[in-house]
Amino acid sequence: MSPEAPAFAEKKASHYSDGHPLDVIQYLEAKLILKPDRFASVECFRQFGKLVARSAKQLDKVDFIPDAKTSQRPNIREVIFLDTPDARLYNNAFILRRRITYVDGFPDGDPEIVFKFRHPDNKMAAAVDVRPNIAGKYRIKFKAEVLPLKEHIGSYRVLYSHNCQFGFSQVHEAEPTAFNTLTRVFPGLAAIQKSPDEKVSFVNQAIIEEVLLPLGQINFRKGQVAKCDISLWRTRGEHKPLVGEFAFQLKFDSADDVREHCRKRVEQFFVSLQQDAQDWLELGCTKTAMVYRLNGNAPPSHE
């Protein structure tokens, strides 16, 4: 299913309805989705880190700097997705997620809410205003997410992810799972609401446990340094492994700041790593898609 353009997404617009300029891409995040059965222990995480280091070493002007935390325990985070029973958010390219970090077995800090519109069309992604209607603080992150092609390695595809993030304590609502609450906090969702009394719930009733290990930094020179990490998603309780992911992210003030020679090195490294890690790769999906597939709801084509 290909999502319809939301009623408020004017592809030719240059500003949002309040006159604020459209957000611009400031992050490039490259991701490799990995087979979950490759992760039997934390040593498997470190093994992949060594593979990343070898791939970088083979390329000119690409350096891998290991993180001291790689030898320590991985971080544990809890992730849930919220949607209607008919997956209306996801099928219209929206994602709503809550994430909690655990330290020594206990929740640490404010639960993080992430609301995003993710789409292969850059202009459509930019045109969707993801700013929340809250009095508290929030952060906007507009990313170009780079993934391998769906059916074979050797190149890449791009999804544009327009995100907002904020702490759960920034919102004071009596019924956080009511769709009316969502439309007050995220006005853009009003275009897909069907009933005034409908609610959202955990997608597939799944609570995801994320096991995350920082691996280090990839230095592409000229000030372009990317942090990288590796993670495993599994169901809490059953500990059923769902999917792994290796990711690295670059931040820049504007797309013009990424010089052509640096862009080529990033592309070359990403393609080279696919080839070196081909036995690890799970093509054609994302982490979010795997959660929605738990009960057989196949992801729409925009994923």
C-alpha positions, 0 to 999 in steps of 0.5 A: 500500500502506498500512502496518500499525500496528507491533506496538509502536505503541499509539495510545492510549499516553501513554508508551513501554515504559520509562515515558518520555513520548511525544515531542511535535512541536517543529518545523513544516517546510513543503516544496515539491517542485520539478521537477528540469528547472527547475535547470540552474545555481545561478542557478536556485536564486537565481531561486527565492529571488527568487520567495520574497522576492516572495511574502513581500513581498505579505503583511502581517507576513511578511518575507524576510531574504536569506542572504549565503551565497546568493551563494556556492557551494552545499553538496554532500552525499551521501545513501543510503537503506537497505532490504530488497529488498522495501522493507519499511522504507519500506512500513511507514513507516520511513526509514533514511538516511545523509548525508555533507557534502562540503567542497572535494570531501572528506567533512567531519565524521561521517556522519549517520544518520537513522532516522524513522517518517513517517505522516499519523496524529500519534498513531501517529507519536508512539507509535513509539519511535525512540530508538536503543539506543546508548551515544553521543549522539543527537537526537530531532526530531518534525516536522509536515511540511507539503506541498501536496495531491497533485493540486492547489495551494491547500491542504496536507496533513501528514505527521508525521515522528518522527526520530532523528539521530546520528553514525555513529561513535556506533555500533560494530557489526561488520555495519552492514547486517545486519538483526539489527544494525538491530534491536539499534540500533532495537528497533522494527524487530524487528516487521518482520524476517522472517529472522535472516540478512537484510540491507539495502542501498542502495535501487535501488543509488542514491547521491544527490548533494544540491546545497543552497543556503541562501536566507535567513530568513522572519520571521513575527513574534512570534519565529517565524523560519524558515530556508529553503533550496533543494536538488536531488537527482541521481544520482551518476555519471549526474548524473540530476536527480531532484527539487528542494525548497524548505523552511522550518522553524520550531522551538518548545518546544510547539505552544501556542507557535505563536500562532493569528495566526502559524499563519495567516500561515504557512499564508497564505504557504505557499498563496500561494507555491504559487500564485506557484511553480506552474510549478515544482511537482512534486505528489504525491511526496516526495524519498524517494519519488523515490529509491524510484521509480527502478526502478518501486517506487511509493510507498505511500499514506502518503507 
